[in-house]
Amino acid sequence: MAEITAIVLAAGLGVRMGPRGKLMPKGLLQVGGATLIEQSVAALRSWGAARIRIVTGHLSDQFEAAFAGTDVELCHNPHYATTGNLWSLAVGLEGAEGPCLILEGDLIYAPQVLDAVDGTSNRFLVSTPTGAGDEEYVWAAGVQGGPLHMLDVSKDIRRRAEPPLGEMIGVTELTAQAVARMRRVALDVMAQNPEEHYEPGLVALSREDAIECVLLEGVPWAEIDDERMLERAERVVFPKIQAWRARHRGSGAPAA
């Protein structure tokens, strides 16, 4: 596997978490006795990420305390309060020369999610329906028998006539060539709207550099945006993740 930099986007204000979001970044919420970011970093290390970079913004001092004395690199987005996470992605990509794995900081997932990427392709991970609410739907197309390439991403399931492939997980792999193009595409998109999120940036990139959509069936994961989603992650999703982690250990791979 090529040496790859993992970029974790964790700068958001966490407005939908209400009072809890004012006290801590979403990535530092605990599920199962450890923070979301800690669990993601552990999974990324076991998977083989050469470098791990976290883009911070809201309450960045808490990330500094959490990762003091480690080799995790923290990059600060000073405009986090007035921009979307496409800006955070641009900050995270600064100086990155090789392939990158982009993850959202408010995710919890079984380590097997990372088995779908290897540092050599443009891949966007998609899941079968979760019923979690607030889904980002993904549309893709391709020649029969070949890979499916990204067409669009939206929360509006009526955006396109055809049914979506599935739900966006929040894990994206870009080759070194695509990383270089993504920097330019991000600047172009943000020139039109500084508050844009990174999904439209990836859709714009896919028009120049095809991004394969890989559908994962049954692998447990959750995004946490509000208290209801946190409760679901703790009660429903985390026990499944524990079972999948045990399966990972049973296969001889290190535990996340």
N, C-alpha and C positions, 0 to 999 in steps of 0.2 A: 504494500500500500504506500502511495506517495505520502511524503510528510505534509500534513495538513494542519491548518490553523482553524481552531473552533472559535467562532465569534458568537457570544451570547448577548442578545439585546435585552438590557435590563434597566433602561433609563426612564421608563414611563412613570407618570404621576400616580397611577393606581386609583383614579377617582372613583371607580365603581366599587372599590372595596370599602368605601365610606370611611368611618373613623379609624379603622385598622390601617387603611391605606395611607392615612396621614402620619401614622406612627412608624411605618416601615415599608420598604419597597416590596412589591409582590414576590420577587425572587427570594426574599428572605423569610417568607412564610414557611412555617414548619408543617410537614405532613409525615407521620410515622416517625417522629423524633429527630428529623433532620430537615434543613431548609431545602427548598426546591433547587436552588443553585448548587448547594453542596452535593445533592444527589446527581445532578446533571454533570458536574465536574468529575465525580467519581466514575460515572458511566463513560464519559469521554476519555478519561485516563485509561480505563480498562480496554476501551475500544482501540486506543493507540493514537490519540490526537497528539501531535508534536508540540503544539502551543495552544493555550487556552486564553482567550481575551474576552473580558466582560466590559461591555459599554454601559457606563453608569450615568445617572443624572439625578433623579429624585433621591434625596437622603444618601448621597454617595459616600458620606463618611461611614455609614454602616457597612458598606462593602469593603471599605479600606480596613476597618477593624476586623471583619470576618476573614479577609484573605491576607492579613499582615504576615510577613515571614514565609509566604508561599511563592511559587513561581507563576501563579496566575497573574496575568497582566490586566490592569484596570485602565480603561480609556474613558475619559469624561466627555459627555456631550453638554457643553455649557448652554446650549439653546434648547434643552429638553422640554422646557415648559411651554415653548412657543412653536415647536416643530413636531412632525410625526416621526415614526421610527425609521423612515427611510433616511433621515438625517443621521440617526444613530448608526445605521448600517454604513453610511459613508464614513463616519468617524472610525468605525471598527475596521473598515477596509484599508484605511491609510497605512501605507508601508507594507501591506500584505502582498507578497510576490507570488506565492504558490497557491495551490487550491485551498478553498475555504469551506468550512461547514458552518452554516448559519442556523442558530437556534434561538427561539424565544425564551426569555428568562422566566416566564410564569408557567412552564411546562413541568409535568412529572410523567415519566414514561418508563416502560420496561426496557432493559438494555438491548433487547432484540430489535428495537426500532433502528438502532444504529447499524445493524447487520445489512441494511438495505443500501448503505453508501460505502464507497471505498476510496474516495479521493481522486477518481479518474474520470468522472462523468458530471454532467449537469443533471441533477436529479432533485425532484420536489416530492416529498413524501405525502401520501394521501391515505386516509383511512376509510373503511366502510362506516356507515352511520353509527354515531355514538348516542344520539339522543340527549346530548349534554346541554343543548341550547346555545344560541349565539354562534352557530356554525359559520365557517367560511367555506363556501362551496367551490369546487374545482372542476373546470371543464377541460377536456383533453381530446385529441383526435390523432389518428395515425392510420397507416396502411394495415390491413388485416394481417395479423400474425406478427406485426412489428411493434416497436415501442410506441407508447402514447405520449404525445407532446402537448405541453401546456397551451391552452387557448385563452383562458380567463380565470379570474378568482373574484368572488363576490359573496357578500352576505345575502344578497337578493337571489333566491333560487329561481325567480322568474326572469332573471337577466337575459337568459338565452332560452331558445325554444327547446333544445335537446336537454335531456336529463344530465345532471353533473356526474362525473366519475365518482366523487366522494367528497370527504371533508379534508380540508387542509390541516395538517398536524402542526406545522411550525418548524420543520427541519428541512433545510435546503443545502444541497451540495453544488458548488461551482468549481469548474476547472480554473487553472491559472489564467487562461485566455479570457474566460467569462468574467473573472474577477476584475481584470483590467477594463473590460467593456462596461462592467457594472458601475465602476466609478464614474465614467462619462455619462451613462444613462441616468444615474442618480442625480447628477448635476442638472441634466436637461429637464428631468421631471420636477425637481425641486424649484427650478427657475419658474415653473408655472404655478406650483403650489408648495410652499415650504412646509406645510402641515401634512403632506402626503405620507401615507404608510408605505411600507416596503413592498407589499404585494403588487401594487400597480407598477412599481419599479421592475419587479421580476417579470411581469407580463410584458412590459416594454422591452426588456432584455431578450425575452423569448422570441421576439420578432426578428432578432438578429442572430441569436445563438440558441438553438432549440434546447428546451429543458424537458427532460423526460419525467413524466408523472408515474410514480411507482405506487401501486395500490397495496397497502398492507391490510390483511384481513385478521381481525381478532386480537391484534397486539394491543394491550391496555395502555392508555395514555389519557391525560387530561390537561386542559388549559384552565387556569384559575383567574377569573376576572372579578368575581364578586363572592359574597359570603355563601350563596347557594352553591356555587361551583366548588368552593372550598369544602363545604360539607359533603358534596358528592364525591370529591376526590378522596377524602378521608374514609368515608363509609363504604363506597362502592368500588372505586378504582384502585386504591392503594393495596387492598388485600389481593387483588388480581396481580398487581405488579410484583408483590412479594412472591407469589407462586411462580411467576415467570422468571424472577431472579434465581429462585431455587433451581429451576430448570436450566438456567444459564450455567450455574455452578456444576450441576450434574453432567453437563456436556463437556466439562473440563475447562471452560472459559472462566476467567476471574469474575468475581461478583462485582456488581456496580454498587 
